[in-house]
Amino acid sequence: MCRVLAYLGPETPLENLLLRPENSLINQALDPERHPELQLAGWGFGIWSEHLLKPEEPFIYRRPMAAFYDDNASRIIPSLQASTMLAHVRAAAYDSKVVMVDENCHPFSFEETPWIVAQNGYLPNWQLLQRELLQYCEDRYLKQLRGNTDTEFIYVLLLSLLEGDSNEDVQRAIERLIELIAQAMKALDLGALTKLKMALVSDGRIIGVNVGLGHHGETNPAGDWKELRKSAPDSDDFALSMLLEPMYLLMGRNFDHDATTYDFEECGEDDATGVVFASEPLTEGDDWSHLEFGEIVFLEKDGERITRTVNTLKVSAR
């Protein structure tokens, strides 16, 4: 599936995140370490930087081609730096239904909201599920739909469920989102494995989500993802392992202190000035912590520090 990468911290050259690490996001498009497929269906990023002419707005770049084939990458990226970033490489099945255009590339960004979004996941039968879910979607967001992906529709639904921008508001909206999807699947008898490994990002904030539904739409799937990963890549157990796998977090100081690894300088969490949230680690080592399945993490700038709060999502069982 797709790969997601978010960064929050001091202004940092974008190439230190997207190009230079051994397992950079661009490299993951060609050689992902934790998934057997290439990521060839497009890519993009959104950044905030005090050096942009409109620093209060995200600079969005999206292109419907493999990231490692994009001739703009080596030209644009070295000229940019960011204090907040969300980037994504897209995987998609090779069939006539897959549309490769800018509008289907992440991250998605709408007006009337501070949030942009990208995800590593999928919502099966989302076109049919709309029969149950459209009633919860606000017109102001539906009017901004441009592509034909499940992620953009999830973005519309999530924004419509948000009652505010506090951490509590976002967690309630995520929990309600999953419950509504499970209810729609039950009503239409369309239960299926659903993966929502999502990064919701605004200037100075990252909210990471690791949640989903099991093969029959159940809200409490369980299993050892490492053992399940030993199954054949096209098996149900392998798909379940991808759902249950953690997301990855790295906190520290001075992201580029070692130009051979582009790892953080180790420090206590109270002294951390930067954080990376990712589908898979950018660097080797055991410093990366996990956001386990069923959890949500809130990362925010507090002066020069980064604060981290991890909560368990409370999703009602079907």
N, C-alpha and C positions, 0 to 999 in steps of 0.2 A: 504494500500500500504506500501511500504518500509519505513524505518526510516533512516534519515541521521543526522550525528553529526560531526561538525568540531570545532576545538579549535586552538587558536593562543594566545601566551603569554609566560610568563616565563616557564622554565622547570618545569613540573608538573607531579606527579605520574599518570600513565595512569589509575589506578584503581579509582582515584578521579573523572574521567570522565565516565568510562565504567561500574564500579561496585558499587560504594558507594552511589551516590545520590539516593534518593527515587525513582525517575523516570529515572534511568540510562538507557543507551542504551540497556544493557543486559536485564533489566527488561521490556523495551518496546517490546522486542521480544515476551515476554510471556503475557504482560498486557499493551498494548498501550492505553493511555488515550484518544487519539483523532482518533482512528480507530477501527472498530469492529472486525478485523481479527488478528490472530496471525501471527508472522513473522518467519516462520519455514524453509525457503528455503535456508538458508546459511547466513554467515555474514563475516565481515572482517574489517581490519583497515590498514591505512598507517600512519607512523609517521616519523618526522625528529627530531633528538636529537643530541646535541653536544657530547653525551656519546656513540654514536654508532661508530664502527670502520670506517664506511663510512658515516660521518655526512652529506655529501652533497647529498646523495641518500636516497630516502624513504625506510624504512623497511616495507615490505608488508606482511600481514598475511591474508589468506582467507581459509575458510573451509565450505563445503557444508552441514551444519547441523544447527539445531537451536542453537543460541548462548548460551542459558541457559543449553543445553545438552553437550556443548563442554568441555570436561574435561581438555583441555589445557588452558582454559580461566583463571581459578583460579591459574594456575601455571606460565603462561607466563606474564600476565598482571601486577602482582605485582612487577615484576623485571624490568619493563620498565617505562620510563618517556619521555615526549615529549614537545617540544616548538611549534610544528605544528602538527596537527592530523586531519585525516579524517576517520570516521568510518561509518558502514552501516549494517543494518540487512535487509534481503531480504524476501519479500513476493512473493508468486507465486501461481497460481491456481493449484489445484490438478487434473492433467490429464496426459495422456501419453506424451504430447508434452513438458512438463517441464523437463528439464535436470538439475539435481543437481550434479554439479561437481565444483571443484575449479575455473575453467575457467569462470564460470558464476556468480561468486561472486564479489561484489564490495569491494574496489575501483579498478578501472582499471588503469594500469600503463604501458605506452609504452616507448620505447627508442626514442631518438631524440626529446624529449619534457620535460619541467620541470613540466608539469601539470599531476596530477592524478584526477580522477573524480568518483563521486558516485551520484546517484539521487533517488528521490522518485517520480516515474512516469512511464509512458508507452507511447509507440508509436505504436498504432494499425496498423496491416497490414504492418509492417515495411519490411517484406521480399518482398512483392509486390512493395512497394514504392521504393525499391532499383533500380527498372527499370529506374526511373527518377533521383535518387539521386547519383548513383554510378559514374556518369560522373563528379561529384564535389569532389570525394574522391581521395586522393593521394596514389599511390602504396606503398610508404614507411610505411604508416599506415595500409592499407589493408592487407599487408603481416604479420602484427602482430596480426591480429584477431585470437583468440583462441576459443572463446565460441560461443554461438548462442543466444545472448540476444540483445534486442533493444538498451539497454544502451551502449553496447560496439560499436555498429554500429554508434550511435549518437556521441560517443567519436571520432571515426574515422572521421566522417563528420565535426565535430567542429574543430578538429585539422587541417584538410585540409583547412578550411576557414580562419584560423588565419593567419594574415599577420605579426604579431609581438606579443609581450607579454605585451604591455602597456594596461592600463585600456580601452583606446579608441579602441584599436585593438580587445580586447575581447568583448566589447559591440557590436561593428559592426558585429563580427562573430556570436554572439548569435542572433542578429536581422536577419541576413542573413539566419541562420539556420532555424528559425521559418518560414520565408518567403518561403524558398525552400520546406520545408515540406508541407506548405499550398498549394503551387503551384503543388506539386506532387500529393497531395490528389485530387485537382481539376482536374488535367489531367487524373487521373485514376478513377475518380468518387468514391473515397474511403474516403470521409470526415468523421472524427470521433473525439471524444473527445481525446485530447492529452495533457498529463501532463508532464512538464519538470521542476521539482523542484530540482535544481542541485547545487552541490558544486564542484567548480573547485579550486584545492588547489595546491600550490607549497610552497617551503620553505619560511616561513615568509609572506605568502599571502593566503587569502581566497576570492574567488569571489562566492557570492551566487546569484542564479537565481530563480525567481518565475514567470514562464510564461507557456503558453500553448495555445491550440485551443479548441473551443467549440464543441458541439456534431456534427456539420455539417462542421467542419474544419474552422469555422470563427475565425478571429484573435482578435476579441473584445468581447468575452463572458462577460456577466454581471449578477449580482444577489447578494443577501445577503447570504453569505455562512452560517451564523448561522441559518437563517430561512430555507434554503435548507437542512441543516443537520438534520432537524426534519423529513425528508421524510424517507421512507423505505430504508434499506441499499442496496437493489438491484435495486433502482429506478434511472432514469436519473438525477433527481434533487439531489439525494444524491451524485452521481458521480460528478456533477457540483460543489457541495459544496466542495468536496475534491480538485478540481482544483482551486477554488477561495480562499481557506483558505490561510492565511498568513504563512510564515515561521517565525521563532522566533530568536531574538538576545538578548544577555545579555552581557553588558560591565561593567568592574569594575576592582578592584584590589584584590589580594590575594584570589584566587579562593577557597582555602581550609581553610579560616580563621575561619569558623564555621563548625566543623566536623559533626554536626547534620544535616546540610542542604547541604553542599558543594556548597554554594552560593558565589557570589562575595561580597566583601566589597564595599559598596556604595561610589561613588565619582563622580565628574564631568567628562564628556567625555574627556576633555583635560588631565585628570590625569589617565585615564584608561590604564592599562598595559596588560589586557587580554580580550578576547571575545570568546563567544560560539555562534555558528550558528547551528540551529537545526530544525528538523521537528516538534518537540514539546518540551516545556520547561522541563528541568531536575528538576526544583525546583518549589515550590509554590510561590505565590506572584505576584505582579503587576509590577515587575521591568523589565520583558521581553518586549522588543519593537518588532514591527512587520515589516517584509518585505512583503509588500502587493503584490497581484497578479499584474504582469506587471512591476515589479521593479527588479533592479539588485543592489547588494551592493558590494563595494570594501573595504576589510579590509586588512590592511597592518601594519607591524611593522615599526616604525620610531624611532630608538633608543629603549628606554624602553616603549614608548607610542604605542598605537594602533590608527591608523587613520581610519575613516569611511566615505565613500562617497556613497550616495544612488541616483541612477538615474532612470528615467522612460525609459523603453525600447520602442523604436519607431519601431513598426512593421507595415508595410503597409497592409491595409485591402485588402481582396480578391475582 
